[in-house]
C-alpha cells in the first residue's frame, strides 16, 4: 500500500470504516467513557482458549461452592462469541467506587471498625447504589454513543451479570493485572473498582496488556481471615467471607463463623492490606456515596429492623439482593461474635427476644450466637 493511502478496513468492519478510523475511535471511546464516570477502557480479543483449562480446574475443585450457575455455563464464559454470536471484540471498562467522603487513611479506619465488635461492617463497594444498575445504564449509553458514530452495531452490555470472564478480559485489555487475590490491580488505582463489558461485532484495535507487579508480596493471602486464597491467584469461594455472607444460602459453616467477626456483608481484608490500594481513587459519582444507614452503623440497631425497614433502607442497594433472611443470618453471626468478645448482656437479650419469630435458618444461627461465651 503506497504512502498516504488508507489502510484497508479489517474484516467485519462496516463499509467505509478504515483501520485508521477504527483506531481513531479508541481515544473517542475513552473521552465518552470519562464523561460517563468510567476511569479507563480497553479492548480485548475474544479468543480466550488459554483460560479454559484454569476455569475447568477451578470448577472441578468445587471452588465455586453453591454458585451452580458457574458450572452450568461451563466454557461459555471463555467463549464470548458463543455467548453473543457475532462478537469479535470486548470493550472493557473500569469504574472506581471508593465513596468520595472516605477520609485519608481509609484502610486504617476500616481496620479500626473491624476491631470494634459491635460495629457493623459492610464491604465498601456496597455503601452506595447497586453497581449493577449504575454500570449497566452507563455502559448502555457508551454503546449508544459508539453506535451513533459508526452506524448499525451489534452489541450487548454486561457487568457481573452473565457468564463473562471479567478479570481475564480486563487483564488482556490492559485495565490492569490479575493480583494474587484474583482481583484486577492497576498501578495508579489499586483494585477498588468495578468492571463492565460491551461485547461488539466491530473489529476495534485491541489495547495491550500490562505487566504484573505483585512480586513476592503475599499480603492478601496472609490477611484472609478464612484462608480462602488457597494459593496465589486461586480462590476457594467456599471459604470466602464475601461468598458466605452474600452468595451462600442456608447455614454458614460453623468453622467460619468466628472468623466472620462483625462483617455482615462482604469482606475487604485482602484489598485493605494490598500496597497498591494506597493509590485507590475516590469515585466522582454520587451514586457510590455512603448511605447514612450503613457508614457508621452498629449491630443492634440493624438487628431491630423488620423486613419493611430492610427494604426501605436498602432500596437501590446491592445489599437488597441477599434478602431479609440472609441479612438476619449474617447479623446473628456478628452479634454472636460481639457477645463473645464483649459480654454485653444487651446483645444476648436482643438475640433471645428474636427467637420466637425467627425462621429455622436464622434461629439456628441465633442459638449458635447465644452459645458463645465471653472471652
Secondary structure, 3 states (H helix, E strand, C coil): CCCCCCCCCCCCCCCCCCHHHHHHHHHHHHHHHHHCCCCEEEEECCCCHHHHHHHHHHHHCCCCCCCHHHHHHHHHHHCHHHHCCCCCEEEEEEEECECCCCCCCHHHHHHHHHCCCCECEECHHHCCCCHHHHHHHHHHHHHHHHHHHHCCCCEEEECCCCCCCHHHHHHHCCCCEECCCCCEEECCCECCEEEEEEEECCCCCCCCCCCCCCCCCCHHHHHCCCCCEEECCEECHHHCHHHHHHHCCCCCCHHHHHHHCCEEECCCHHHHCCHHHHHCCECCCHHHCCCHHHHCCEHHHHHCCCHHHHHHHCCCCHHHHHHHHHHHHHHHHHHHHHHHHHCCHHHHHHHHHHHHHCCHHHHHHHHHHHHCCCC
